Amino acid sequence: MNIRKAIIKARAKQKGITRQKWMPYAATIIPTNTSSCFILVPFDEDDRIGRRWNPTAEDILANDWQITG
């Protein structure tokens, strides 16, 4: 699905989103209305949580977004 639909569904379910292209070694992105913007929660426990994800044009235009968690 596109990113807009994924965000709407994820917020309704209090979940995150990710791209199929990134699987299995990526992160869950949690959209917020806070100063943290989008929060990245890596699947790898050794990586750190990040804030303010900066998507590429490819990310915004992609249709492989899905709900996580």
N, C-alpha and C positions, 0 to 999 in steps of 0.2 A: 504494500500500500504506500501511498505518498506520505511525506513527513507530517503534513497537516492532519490527515486522518489518524495517523499513528499517535500523534500528540493528544488529540481529542480523546481517543479511546484509552490511552495510557493514563491520562489525568482522571478520567471517570473511574478507572479501576485502581488508582493510586499505584501505578507500575511505571517502569521505565521503557525506553525504546532502544533498539539497535538495528543495524543493517544486516541482512543475510550475507552480504559480501564480506563482512567483518568476522563472521563466525569461523571457527570456534574461539579465536584468540582476540577478543576485542573488549568492549566495555558496554555497560548499560548507561544510557544517557537519561537523566531525570530532568525534564523541563520544569522550571520554576518561574515564579513572578518575583523573585528576590534579586538582590544585587549579585548573587552567584550565577544568575542566568541559567545555563544548562550545567548540571553537575555530572561529571564522568565518574562512574564506579567501575573500575577494571575487574574483569573476571579473574585475573591472576592476583592472588592475595598478596604477592610481593610488590605490586605496583601501588602507587598512592592515588587517592581520590583527587580529582581535579575540578576546577570550576571554570566557568566561562568558555565552554567549548566553542571553537570557531569552525563552523562547517565550511567545506569547499562547495563550489557550485555543483559539482557532481553529487555531493551529499543531499543538497536541497532538491535537486531534480530527480533523485533516485526514486524508484517504485518498489524497492525491496525492504522497506522499513517494517519492523514487527514489534509487537509488545514483548517485554521480557518479564521474568520473575513471576 
